Amino acid sequence: MDQKFENKRKSVVAKVVSSKPDKTFIAISEYRVKHPIYKKFVKRETKYVVHDYKNQARTGDEVEILESRPLSKTKRWVLKSIKRTGLNPELDGVI
């Protein structure tokens, strides 16, 4: 990425929940908000459809994604880096 434009783009750290589509994965970012009436903190999540042109990200990975131009109907983010690799929950117990 060009350093001049990278600072103007939003950056989000999220967890990969699905990497089945080709060159695409679905990531979720969780955050907590205080309920206006009950004053209890409630978990909310935002789903991102991310472009991964090298197919590097796997389910369970923690990734950093950058905002980009629209690449398809729902794809508006691109993979910047993989922060931490996670175990693939589909392969748990399989050796």
N, C-alpha and C positions, 0 to 999 in steps of 0.2 A: 504494500500500500504506500502511496505517496504521503510523506510526513505532513505536508501542508494541509491535506484534506482529512487526515486521520483524526486530528484533534476536534474537528467540527462534528464528527459522527458519534452517535450514542454507542456506548459499549455496555454489554450486559454479561454477567456470569450466570450460566444456567446449566441444568443437568439434562443429558440426552435420555429421552424415554423411548424413542423409536428411530432406527436407522435403516428401515427396510427399503424405502424408495431409493432409486439410483441417484447419486450425487445430491442427496437431500437427507436431512434428519429433522426430527421434531424435538425441541428442547423446552423445558419448563423452568421458569424462575419463580420461586416462592418468596412471598413477603408477608409481613404481619401488620394488620391495621386494628385500631381500637374500635370496638362496636360503639356506635353513638348513644345507644340507650343502655345496654348492659355493662359497658365499660370493660368488657373482656377482650383480650386480644384474639383475633380470628385470622387463620391462615388464608391467604388468597394466592392464586397462581396465574401466571400469564404464559400462554403457549406461543412459541415462535417456530416458524417454518424456516429452516436455515439451509443455505446452499453450501455444499461441501464438494468441491470439484475433484478432490483426490480420494473421496470416500474413506477418510481417516477416522472419523468419529464412530464410536460404538456405543451401544446401550450401556448406561451407567456412568459414562465419562462426564467429567465436569469441564465445560468449555467456555471460552470467551468469544462472544460474537459481536460483530459490528453492523450497524445500520448501513443499508446500501440502497441503490435505486431498485425499483420493482423488477424482479427477475421472472415472475410469473404472477398468476392471480393472487396467490397468498404469500409467496416468497419475497421477503424484504430485508433479510439478514444474511451475512456471510460469515464463515468460520474464520476467526483470527488465530486462535491457538487452543490447544488442549491443555488445560491446567492440571488435571489429574485423571488417570485412567481408572475406571471402576470395573468391578467384576460384572460379567454379562449375566443377568439373572436368568436368562433362558438356558444357560449351561450349568447352573448350580447342580452339584451332585453328579455331573457327567465327567468321567475321566478318560 
